[in-house]
Amino acid sequence: MPYVLVETSIAGGNKELLAAPATWIQRHENGTSHLRWPNVRNFNMLNALLADDRSPPMAAWETHECAIKCSNIQSLALAGKMMKTLQKHWNTSATHAQKRTIEADDDEMVSPVCKKSSIDSSGRQQQVKAFSETVPTTASLEECDEPNERQLIGMLAELESLIKKSHDEARRKLLNGFYRVEKSLQSVVIETERSIEDNLAQRSLPANDSEFCVNPLTCVEEMVDFEARLNDEEYRNQVERWIDCTIGYESNPEYRMRVILDALFDRQFLAQFSWTGSGLDKLSFGKFDNIVNLFNYAGTTDTFLATPRYVAQFFKQRLKRIAAQGTSRELSKSMRPSSFVNSENNSTQKAVESLDEITIKNSLSDAENSDNRHAVAQFCATPLTCIVELDDFEAQLNNDQYLTQVHQWINENIAYEVNPDVRMIEILYALFDKNFLPCFTWIGAKKGSYGMVKYKNVIKLFQYVGTTAAHRADYAYVENFFMKKLRYAGRRSDKWTSSR
């Protein structure tokens, strides 16, 4: 263990400089230090204790408050030389006279003078006299080969400079490390913000793109023209951005293609197509390559690639179902009585009107006595075109028998479909006219719009539509569906009306 130079106070207020092993020093949390000093009269025993740098203090030793002057001194001899150097710089001779030191030679490891003990003055004089016989005189010490005072002070200054330099270097490295960490964190934050801005920029369309909308195709001539315009790369990019805006964050490939198919084509016009053109008076949809490629784009997501074969299979099934639905609606309309006006023959008109009344009465009478299957055959929902019809439909849904007929009609029309969203889309466009649907928002907050939320029976009806064996459509699910569909209903209706 190293040695320590300490300064203690003696009687009369004078100072005493001592060297002791570091184990004899007790440091306290309040910043004070105490020296444990052996209370012995035998100088040989005192020197033996001082020479052992690992000797622990005993319980009977004295305790004196001290001030540490220098620590980490590697040997007792070097501590004695440092004491001699410090003593030469004391200002008064009185202080020199009252200081008692034990100087150690390099070869004999002699310790500094022991501290003032509790013995009387005659005993202390005898102790000093006995110790003087074993300690070299000052003259003999001066003759020893020891470092010069300037050399020792220079060595201490150099050591202090090295320590300061080491601390400065450590502080510089620490600050440099903190600076690099801060820069790294700033770069991560900037990169994250930039990535978020890029994603938002990709997902939000510019003003000119948000106004872009494709008119629903209603005839072959419009479809041919649209196919030709898709050869222009700029126009095709606009259409693809419109597809992204229309679909939003939907991840189901088939549902994505159904939404775009419903937005691009009038349903009655689409019933004229099949994929290959086979069938009676059917047009081939597969020959319109650019339009088909749009559905490759619409059906492709981050986790799914819509291949040409997948798109072809989608159109084969979809066009077949649309054609079947169109045929069933035509049959239903043909079964209902209709009146016509014959301007050339008023008597014929009156006869037809009277025949209509008789037919309606007979139909109502038959409906009361027929079974549920016959009632369903007569029931066919016609698209609602005004708010009066919707209010009447809402009121009729309070009738359990009428509601049962509506449920059976729904089951016959979408029994093949298992996707809840697709089921609700089918019934939505079967119940609401495409020009009447834009008059709604979910809560009616838009000026001049109606709130769909107040039609409780209609909402319950769509909960029934969206519920399958594997999915239950609750109120929140139906609310989310209407909010998405009503958002773009007005834009689609305006373009469809202008095209006609």
C-alpha positions in Angstrom: 0.0 0.0 0.0 1.3 3.6 -0.7 2.2 6.2 2.0 0.5 9.5 2.8 1.9 12.8 4.0 -0.4 14.4 6.6 -0.3 17.6 8.7 -1.6 17.6 12.3 -1.8 20.2 15.0 0.2 20.0 18.2 0.1 22.0 21.4 0.6 25.7 21.0 -1.1 25.8 17.6 1.9 24.6 15.7 1.8 22.1 12.8 3.5 18.7 12.6 4.2 16.9 9.3 4.1 13.1 9.4 4.3 10.2 7.0 2.2 7.1 7.6 0.8 4.1 5.6 -2.4 4.8 3.8 -4.2 2.2 6.0 -3.7 4.5 9.0 -5.9 7.2 7.4 -9.6 7.3 8.0 -11.6 9.4 5.6 -15.2 10.5 6.4 -18.1 11.5 4.2 -18.1 15.1 5.5 -14.6 15.6 4.0 -12.5 15.3 7.2 -9.7 12.9 7.7 -8.2 11.4 10.9 -4.8 9.8 11.5 -4.5 6.7 13.7 -1.1 6.8 15.3 0.5 4.0 17.5 0.9 5.0 21.2 4.3 3.2 21.7 7.6 4.3 23.4 9.8 1.8 21.6 11.2 3.4 18.5 12.2 0.0 17.0 8.6 -1.1 17.2 7.4 2.2 15.8 9.8 2.0 12.9 8.7 -1.6 12.2 5.1 -0.5 12.1 5.9 2.3 9.7 8.0 0.1 7.5 5.1 -2.3 7.0 2.8 -0.4 4.6 0.0 -2.9 5.2 -0.1 -2.7 9.0 -3.6 -2.2 10.2 -4.3 0.4 13.1 -5.1 -1.1 16.5 -8.0 -0.1 18.7 -5.8 1.4 21.4 -4.1 3.8 18.9 -4.6 7.6 19.1 -6.9 9.4 16.7 -5.9 12.9 15.5 -7.6 15.1 12.9 -5.3 15.8 10.0 -5.0 17.3 6.6 -3.7 15.2 3.7 -0.9 16.9 1.9 0.2 14.2 -0.5 -1.0 10.6 -1.2 0.0 7.6 -3.3 3.7 7.9 -2.3 5.3 4.6 -3.3 8.0 4.3 -0.5 8.7 5.5 3.0 12.1 6.8 1.9 10.6 8.9 -0.8 8.1 10.3 1.7 11.0 11.3 3.9 12.7 13.2 1.1 9.4 15.0 0.2 9.0 16.0 3.9 12.5 17.5 3.8 11.7 19.5 0.7 8.5 20.9 2.2 10.2 21.8 5.4 12.7 24.0 3.6 9.9 26.1 2.3 8.4 26.9 5.7 8.6 30.6 6.4 9.5 30.8 10.1 12.2 29.2 12.2 9.7 28.6 15.1 7.7 26.3 12.9 11.0 24.5 12.0 11.9 24.2 15.7 8.5 22.7 16.6 8.4 20.2 13.8 9.8 16.8 14.6 10.5 14.5 11.7 11.9 11.1 11.2 13.9 11.0 8.0 14.5 7.7 6.4 17.5 6.6 4.4 17.1 4.9 1.0 18.9 1.8 2.3 17.6 1.5 6.0 13.9 2.4 5.4 13.8 4.8 8.5 10.5 6.4 9.3 9.5 10.1 10.0 9.6 11.2 13.6 6.7 9.9 15.6 3.8 12.1 16.5 3.4 13.8 20.0 2.4 11.2 22.4 0.7 11.3 25.8 4.0 10.8 27.7 5.5 13.6 29.8 8.2 15.9 28.4 11.1 14.1 30.2 9.9 10.8 28.8 9.5 12.4 25.3 13.1 13.7 25.5 14.4 10.3 26.5 12.4 8.8 23.5 13.9 11.3 21.1 17.4 10.8 22.5 17.1 7.0 22.1 15.8 7.4 18.6 18.6 9.8 17.6 21.1 7.1 18.1 19.6 5.1 15.3 18.7 7.9 12.8 21.4 9.5 10.6 22.1 13.2 11.2 21.0 15.9 8.9 24.6 16.3 7.7 24.9 12.6 6.9 21.6 12.8 5.0 22.8 15.7 3.0 25.8 13.6 2.0 23.5 10.9 0.7 22.8 10.7 -3.0 19.2 12.1 -3.2 17.3 14.1 -5.8 17.8 17.8 -6.0 15.0 20.0 -4.6 14.4 21.5 -8.0 14.3 18.1 -9.6 11.8 16.9 -7.1 9.5 19.9 -7.6 9.9 19.5 -11.3 9.0 15.9 -11.1 5.9 16.8 -9.1 5.0 19.5 -11.7 5.5 17.0 -14.5 3.3 14.5 -12.8 0.6 17.1 -12.3 0.9 18.0 -15.9 0.5 14.4 -17.0 -2.5 13.9 -14.8 -4.1 17.1 -16.1 -3.3 16.1 -19.7 -4.8 12.6 -19.1 -8.0 14.2 -17.6 -8.3 16.6 -20.5 -7.9 13.8 -23.0 -10.5 11.7 -21.2 -12.9 14.6 -21.1 -12.3 15.3 -24.8 -13.0 11.7 -25.8 -16.1 11.7 -23.6 -17.5 14.9 -25.2 -16.6 13.6 -28.6 -18.5 10.4 -27.9 -21.5 12.3 -26.7 -21.4 14.4 -29.8 -21.3 11.4 -32.1 -24.2 9.8 -30.2 -26.2 13.1 -30.5 -25.5 13.3 -34.2 -26.5 9.7 -34.7 -29.8 10.3 -32.9 -30.4 13.4 -34.9 -29.8 11.6 -38.2 -32.1 8.8 -37.1 -34.9 11.3 -36.2 -34.4 13.2 -39.5 -34.4 10.0 -41.5 -37.6 8.8 -39.8 -39.4 12.1 -40.4 -38.3 12.1 -44.0 -39.6 8.5 -44.4 -43.0 9.5 -42.9 -43.2 12.5 -45.2 -42.4 10.4 -48.2 -45.1 7.9 -47.2 -47.6 10.7 -46.7 -46.6 12.3 -50.0 -47.1 8.9 -51.8 -50.5 8.3 -50.2 -51.8 11.8 -50.6 -52.5 12.9 -54.2 -51.7 16.4 -55.6 -54.6 18.8 -56.2 -54.8 18.0 -59.9 -54.7 14.2 -59.2 -57.4 14.4 -56.6 -59.7 16.1 -59.1 -59.0 13.3 -61.6 -61.8 10.7 -62.0 -62.6 8.1 -64.6 -66.1 8.2 -66.0 -68.0 4.9 -65.7 -68.1 3.2 -69.0 -71.6 2.7 -70.4 -71.1 1.6 -74.0 -68.6 -0.2 -76.2 -67.5 3.0 -77.9 -66.5 4.5 -74.5 -64.7 1.3 -73.6 -62.7 1.3 -76.9 -61.7 5.0 -76.4 -60.7 4.3 -72.8 -58.5 1.3 -74.0 -56.8 3.6 -76.5 -56.1 6.4 -74.0 -54.4 3.9 -71.7 -51.6 3.6 -74.2 -50.5 7.1 -73.0 -48.2 6.6 -70.1 -49.1 9.9 -68.4 -52.8 9.1 -68.5 -52.3 5.6 -67.3 -50.3 6.9 -64.3 -53.2 9.2 -63.5 -55.6 6.3 -63.6 -53.4 4.2 -61.3 -53.2 7.1 -58.8 -57.0 7.3 -59.0 -57.2 3.6 -58.2 -54.9 4.1 -55.2 -57.2 6.9 -54.0 -60.3 4.9 -54.5 -59.2 1.7 -52.8 -57.3 3.4 -49.9 -55.7 0.9 -47.5 -57.7 -2.2 -48.5 -55.5 -5.3 -48.6 -57.9 -7.9 -50.0 -56.9 -8.3 -53.7 -60.4 -9.6 -54.8 -62.2 -6.8 -53.0 -59.9 -4.2 -54.5 -60.7 -5.4 -58.0 -64.4 -5.5 -57.3 -64.4 -1.9 -56.1 -62.6 -0.7 -59.2 -64.9 -2.8 -61.5 -67.9 -1.2 -59.8 -66.4 2.3 -60.2 -65.3 1.8 -63.9 -68.3 0.1 -65.4 -72.1 0.5 -65.4 -73.6 -2.7 -64.2 -76.1 -3.1 -67.0 -73.3 -2.5 -69.6 -71.1 -5.0 -67.9 -73.8 -7.7 -68.2 -73.1 -7.7 -71.9 -69.6 -9.2 -71.5 -68.1 -12.6 -70.9 -64.4 -13.2 -70.6 -63.9 -14.9 -73.9 -67.0 -13.5 -75.7 -68.6 -17.0 -75.8 -72.4 -17.1 -75.3 -75.3 -15.5 -77.0 -74.6 -11.9 -78.0 -71.7 -11.6 -75.5 -68.7 -9.3 -75.9 -65.2 -10.4 -75.1 -63.7 -8.6 -72.1 -60.3 -10.3 -72.3 -59.3 -8.6 -75.5 -59.0 -5.2 -73.8 -55.5 -5.7 -72.6 -54.9 -2.2 -71.2 -58.0 -2.4 -69.1 -57.1 -5.9 -67.8 -53.7 -4.6 -66.9 -55.3 -2.0 -64.7 -56.9 -4.8 -62.7 -53.5 -6.5 -62.4 -52.4 -3.2 -60.8 -55.5 -2.9 -58.6 -55.2 -6.5 -57.3 -51.5 -6.3 -56.4 -50.7 -5.5 -52.8 -47.5 -5.6 -50.7 -48.0 -9.2 -50.0 -49.8 -10.5 -53.1 -49.1 -10.4 -56.9 -52.2 -10.4 -59.1 -51.1 -12.5 -62.1 -52.9 -12.5 -65.5 -54.3 -15.9 -64.7 -55.7 -14.7 -61.3 -57.3 -11.7 -63.0 -58.8 -13.9 -65.8 -60.3 -16.2 -63.2 -61.8 -13.2 -61.3 -63.5 -11.9 -64.5 -64.8 -15.3 -65.5 -66.6 -15.7 -62.2 -67.7 -12.1 -61.8 -69.1 -11.6 -65.3 -71.0 -14.8 -65.0 -72.7 -13.7 -61.7 -73.5 -10.2 -63.1 -75.1 -11.8 -66.1 -77.1 -14.1 -63.9 -78.3 -11.3 -61.7 -79.3 -9.2 -64.7 -81.4 -12.1 -66.0 -83.2 -12.6 -62.7 -84.0 -8.9 -62.4 -85.5 -8.8 -65.9 -87.7 -11.8 -65.0 -88.8 -10.2 -61.8 -89.8 -7.0 -63.7 -91.7 -8.9 -66.3 -93.8 -10.6 -63.6 -94.9 -7.3 -62.2 -98.0 -5.6 -63.8 -97.3 -2.4 -65.7 -99.6 0.2 -67.2 -98.9 2.1 -70.4 -100.5 5.1 -72.1 -102.0 4.7 -75.6 -102.5 8.2 -76.9 -104.3 7.0 -79.9 -107.0 5.0 -78.1 -108.4 6.2 -74.7 -110.7 3.3 -74.3 -107.8 0.9 -74.6 -105.9 2.9 -71.9 -108.9 2.7 -69.6 -109.3 -1.0 -70.2 -105.7 -1.5 -69.4 -105.9 0.6 -66.2 -108.9 -1.3 -65.0 -107.1 -4.6 -65.8 -104.2 -3.4 -63.8 -106.4 -2.7 -60.8 -108.0 -6.1 -61.0 -104.5 -7.8 -61.4 -103.1 -5.9 -58.4 -106.1 -6.8 -56.2 -105.8 -10.5 -57.3 -102.0 -10.4 -56.6 -102.5 -9.0 -53.1 -105.2 -11.6 -52.4 -103.0 -14.4 -53.7 -100.0 -13.1 -51.7 -101.9 -13.4 -48.4 -102.8 -17.0 -49.0 -99.5 -18.1 -50.6 -96.6 -19.7 -48.8 -93.3 -17.9 -48.1 -91.6 -19.1 -51.3 -94.4 -17.6 -53.5 -94.2 -14.3 -51.5 -90.5 -14.1 -52.1 -91.0 -14.7 -55.8 -93.2 -11.6 -55.9 -90.9 -9.5 -53.8 -88.1 -7.7 -55.6 -86.5 -4.6 -54.3 -86.3 -1.7 -56.8 -83.6 0.9 -56.2 -84.7 3.8 -54.0 -84.7 7.1 -55.7 -85.9 9.7 -53.2 -86.1 10.2 -49.4 -89.8 9.5 -49.4 -89.3 6.0 -50.7 -86.5 5.4 -48.1 -88.7 6.6 -45.3 -91.4 4.3 -46.5 -88.9 1.4 -46.7 -87.7 2.1 -43.2 -91.2 2.0 -41.9 -92.1 -1.2 -43.7 -89.1 -2.9 -42.1 -90.9 -2.7 -38.8 -93.3 -5.4 -40.1 -91.9 -8.8 -39.3 -93.5 -10.5 -42.3 -92.1 -7.9 -44.7 -88.6 -8.1 -43.0 -88.7 -11.9 -43.5 -89.4 -11.5 -47.2 -86.5 -9.0 -47.5 -84.2 -11.4 -45.7 -85.1 -14.2 -48.1 -84.6 -12.0 -51.1 -81.1 -11.1 -49.8 -80.3 -14.7 -49.2 -81.2 -15.6 -52.8 -79.2 -12.8 -54.3 -75.9 -13.2 -52.3 -76.0 -16.7 -51.0 -72.9 -17.6 -53.0 -70.8 -14.8 -51.5 -68.8 -15.2 -48.2 -67.0 -11.9 -48.1 -69.0 -9.5 -45.8 -68.0 -6.3 -47.6 -68.9 -7.7 -51.0 -72.3 -8.9 -49.7 -73.1 -5.4 -48.4 -71.9 -3.7 -51.7 -74.2 -6.0 -53.7 -77.2 -5.1 -51.6 -76.3 -1.4 -51.3 -76.4 -0.9 -55.1 -79.5 -3.1 -55.4 -81.4 -1.0 -52.8 -80.2 2.6 -53.6 -80.1 4.3 -57.0 -76.6 5.5 -57.8 -77.9 9.1 -58.2 -79.7 9.0 -54.9 -76.9 7.5 -52.8 -74.6 10.7 -53.1 -77.3 12.6 -51.1 -76.2 10.8 -48.0 -73.3 11.0 -45.5 -73.1 8.9 -42.4 -74.3 11.6 -39.9 -75.6 14.2 -42.4 -73.0 16.8 -41.4 -72.6 18.0 -45.0 -74.9 20.8 -46.1 -77.9 19.5 -48.0 -77.2 15.8 -47.2 -79.2 13.2 -45.3 -77.8 11.2 -42.4 -77.8 7.4 -42.9 -77.3 6.9 -39.2 -81.0 7.7 -38.4 -82.3 4.8 -40.4 -82.0 2.2 -37.7 -83.8 -0.6 -39.6 -81.7 -0.1 -42.7 -78.6 -0.4 -40.5 -79.8 -3.6 -38.9 -80.6 -4.9 -42.4 -77.0 -4.4 -43.4 -75.8 -6.0 -40.2 -77.8 -9.0 -41.4 -76.3 -8.8 -44.8 -72.7 -8.6 -43.5 -73.1 -11.5 -41.1 -71.9 -14.9 -42.3 -71.0 -18.2 -40.7 -67.4 -16.9 -40.1 -68.1 -13.2 -39.4 -70.5 -11.1 -37.4 -71.2 -7.6 -38.7 -71.8 -5.4 -35.7 -72.9 -1.7 -35.7 -69.4 -0.4 -35.8 -68.6 -2.6 -38.8 -71.6 -1.3 -40.8 -70.8 2.3 -39.8 -67.3 1.9 -41.2 -68.6 0.4 -44.4 -71.1 3.3 -45.0 -68.5 6.0 -44.2 -66.1 4.5 -46.9 -68.8 4.0 -49.6 -70.6 7.3 -49.1 -67.3 9.2 -49.3 -66.9 8.8 -53.1 -70.5 8.2 -54.1 -71.0 11.8 -55.1 -67.9 12.0 -57.3 -68.8 8.7 -59.1 -72.4 9.8 -59.6 -71.5 13.2 -61.1 -69.1 11.6 -63.6 -71.6 8.9 -64.5 -74.3 11.5 -65.1 -72.1 13.7 -67.3 -71.1 10.8 -69.4 -74.7 10.0 -70.2 
